[in-house]
Amino acid sequence: MPNPRAESELPPVSPAAAFAPAEKLDRVFDILAERALQETGATSVAIGLMREGGVTCRATAGRVITAVGDPINHETGLTGLAIRRQMSQWCSDTESDTRVNLEICRQLGLRSIIVVPVSVQDAVVGVFAIFSGSPDAFSLAHLNAVKKLSHWIGAAVEHAIFKTPPATIVPAMVDNKHSDQPPPTIFNSASTHESSLRNYTARIWRAMARVLPGGQRGRAS
């Protein structure tokens, strides 16, 4: 496991950073990925965002298990569950958790995983995931740390899309207790409501494609 970087080596994360222009978002993602590595002692960190109906890796830290620009499986496993249920998924040991692909986890040397959905205005737009090669590597404090950082990602994307005034989204970034709440009542299981949610989410994804073009940034993986 790589040694976490010292606090002084990381740029500060502030509201001003989270509300950076679109062209600076990838830098914000990099900073937050590094901070997750530092705060949780994870082996690897990956941030994925929706694009063209799929999920694309936008930032990594630690040991790379997926490269920036690569697609991330969002149909199955913990990532798929986090997106569909809009709830964090926590695996303490991949060897005994039926939600994960055991063969892939063994190939990558993964034993502990946390995947937190990234949301913009009740639509899931991505995932923030941490990994460790040791079982039972993460605690509730680590989960809450990733939730907090996922709020920053969502707030930065929201601002880039909607130019939302900071005052309206700062509370969402620091209030962890609401991060795993279900969608509003308007999006219940009725087919009309499900259709509305799908259409709304599709609009968010299209807006993200405009402010977050592509996934490759020309850096080595």
C-alpha positions in Angstrom: 0.0 0.0 0.0 1.4 3.4 -0.9 2.2 5.8 1.9 -0.4 8.6 2.0 0.9 11.9 1.0 1.6 14.5 3.7 -1.1 17.1 4.2 1.3 19.9 3.1 1.9 18.3 -0.3 -1.8 18.5 -1.3 -3.4 21.7 -2.5 -6.1 22.9 -0.2 -9.7 22.0 -1.0 -11.9 25.1 -0.6 -15.3 26.2 -1.9 -13.4 28.4 -4.5 -11.7 25.2 -5.9 -15.0 23.3 -6.1 -16.6 26.1 -8.2 -13.7 26.3 -10.7 -14.5 26.8 -14.4 -15.2 23.7 -16.5 -11.7 23.5 -17.9 -10.3 23.2 -14.3 -12.6 20.5 -13.2 -10.2 17.7 -14.0 -7.7 19.3 -11.7 -10.3 19.5 -8.9 -11.0 15.7 -9.5 -7.3 14.9 -9.2 -7.0 16.9 -5.9 -10.1 15.1 -4.4 -8.9 11.7 -5.5 -5.6 12.3 -3.8 -7.4 13.6 -0.7 -9.4 10.4 -0.5 -6.2 8.4 -0.7 -4.8 10.4 2.2 -7.9 10.4 4.4 -8.8 6.7 4.0 -5.4 4.9 3.6 -6.8 3.3 0.5 -4.6 1.4 -2.0 -6.5 2.9 -5.0 -9.0 5.6 -5.7 -11.1 6.2 -8.9 -13.6 8.8 -9.8 -16.0 8.0 -12.7 -18.6 10.3 -14.3 -21.4 9.5 -16.7 -20.8 10.1 -20.4 -22.9 8.9 -23.4 -24.9 6.5 -21.2 -21.8 5.0 -19.7 -19.3 5.8 -16.9 -15.8 7.0 -17.8 -12.9 7.2 -15.4 -12.0 10.9 -14.8 -9.4 10.7 -12.1 -7.3 8.1 -10.1 -4.9 8.1 -7.2 -2.6 5.5 -5.7 -2.2 2.2 -7.6 -4.0 2.5 -10.9 -6.6 -0.2 -11.4 -8.4 1.7 -14.2 -6.9 4.4 -16.4 -8.3 7.9 -16.9 -10.5 7.8 -20.0 -11.4 4.1 -19.6 -15.0 2.9 -19.3 -16.1 1.6 -15.9 -18.6 -1.2 -15.7 -21.8 0.4 -14.4 -24.2 -2.4 -15.1 -23.2 -4.9 -12.4 -21.3 -5.1 -9.1 -21.0 -2.4 -6.5 -20.9 0.4 -9.1 -24.1 -0.7 -10.7 -25.8 -1.0 -7.3 -24.6 2.4 -6.1 -26.0 4.0 -9.3 -29.3 2.2 -9.4 -30.0 2.5 -5.7 -28.4 5.9 -5.3 -26.8 4.6 -2.1 -23.2 3.9 -1.0 -22.0 0.3 -1.3 -19.5 -1.1 1.2 -17.7 -4.4 0.8 -15.5 -5.5 3.7 -14.1 -8.6 2.0 -14.4 -9.4 -1.7 -13.8 -13.1 -0.9 -17.2 -13.4 0.8 -19.3 -10.8 -0.9 -21.6 -12.0 -3.7 -22.1 -8.5 -5.1 -18.6 -8.4 -6.6 -16.9 -10.2 -9.4 -14.5 -12.3 -7.4 -12.3 -13.3 -10.3 -11.7 -9.6 -11.3 -11.1 -8.7 -7.6 -8.5 -11.4 -7.3 -6.8 -10.3 -10.5 -6.6 -6.7 -9.2 -5.7 -7.7 -5.7 -8.8 -6.1 -4.1 -10.3 -7.1 -0.8 -12.1 -4.0 0.5 -14.2 -1.5 -1.6 -16.4 1.5 -1.0 -18.4 3.0 -3.9 -20.3 6.2 -3.3 -22.7 7.7 -5.9 -22.0 11.3 -7.1 -25.2 13.2 -7.6 -26.3 16.5 -9.1 -29.8 17.6 -8.2 -31.1 14.1 -7.4 -29.6 12.5 -10.6 -26.6 10.2 -10.2 -23.9 11.4 -12.5 -21.0 9.3 -11.4 -19.2 7.3 -8.6 -16.4 7.9 -6.2 -14.7 4.6 -5.2 -11.9 3.6 -2.9 -10.1 0.2 -2.8 -7.7 -1.7 -0.6 -5.8 -4.9 -0.9 -6.6 -5.8 2.7 -9.9 -7.1 4.1 -11.8 -4.9 6.6 -9.6 -2.0 5.6 -12.3 0.7 5.9 -14.4 2.1 8.7 -17.5 4.3 9.0 -15.2 7.3 9.2 -13.7 6.4 5.9 -17.2 6.0 4.3 -18.2 9.4 5.6 -15.0 10.9 4.2 -15.7 9.6 0.8 -19.3 10.8 1.0 -18.0 14.3 1.8 -15.6 14.3 -1.1 -18.3 13.0 -3.5 -20.4 16.0 -2.5 -17.6 18.2 -3.6 -17.5 16.4 -6.9 -21.2 16.8 -7.4 -21.1 20.5 -6.4 -18.3 21.2 -8.8 -20.1 19.5 -11.7 -23.4 21.2 -10.8 -21.7 24.6 -10.8 -20.1 23.9 -14.2 -23.4 22.9 -15.7 -25.8 25.3 -14.1 -23.6 28.1 -12.8 -25.4 27.5 -9.5 -24.6 30.2 -6.9 -22.2 28.7 -4.3 -24.5 29.5 -1.4 -27.1 27.0 -2.7 -24.8 24.0 -2.9 -22.2 24.5 -0.1 -24.6 22.9 2.5 -24.9 19.8 0.4 -21.1 19.3 0.4 -20.8 19.4 4.2 -24.0 17.7 5.3 -23.1 14.0 5.2 -26.3 12.7 6.9 -28.4 13.3 3.7 -26.0 11.7 1.3 -27.7 8.3 1.2 -31.3 9.5 1.1 -33.6 8.1 -1.6 -34.8 10.3 -4.5 -37.7 12.7 -3.8 -41.2 11.4 -3.7 -41.9 12.7 -7.1 -39.6 10.0 -8.5 -41.4 7.0 -6.9 -41.8 3.7 -8.7 -44.8 4.8 -10.9 -43.9 4.5 -14.6 -44.6 8.1 -15.3 -42.3 9.2 -12.5 -39.6 6.7 -13.6 -39.8 8.1 -17.1 -39.5 11.7 -15.7 -36.4 10.7 -13.8 -34.8 9.0 -16.8 -35.5 12.0 -19.0 -34.2 14.4 -16.3 -31.1 12.3 -15.8 -30.5 12.1 -19.5 -30.6 15.9 -19.7 -28.0 16.1 -16.9 -25.8 13.7 -18.8 -26.0 15.7 -22.0 -25.2 18.8 -20.1 -22.2 17.1 -18.6 -21.0 16.0 -22.0 -20.8 19.7 -23.0 -18.9 20.9 -20.0 -16.8 17.7 -19.6 -15.8 16.7 -23.1 -13.8 13.5 -23.5 -12.0 11.6 -20.8 -8.4 11.4 -22.0 -6.1 14.1 -20.7 -2.9 13.0 -22.2 -1.3 11.8 -19.0 0.4 8.5 -18.5 -1.6 5.8 -16.7 
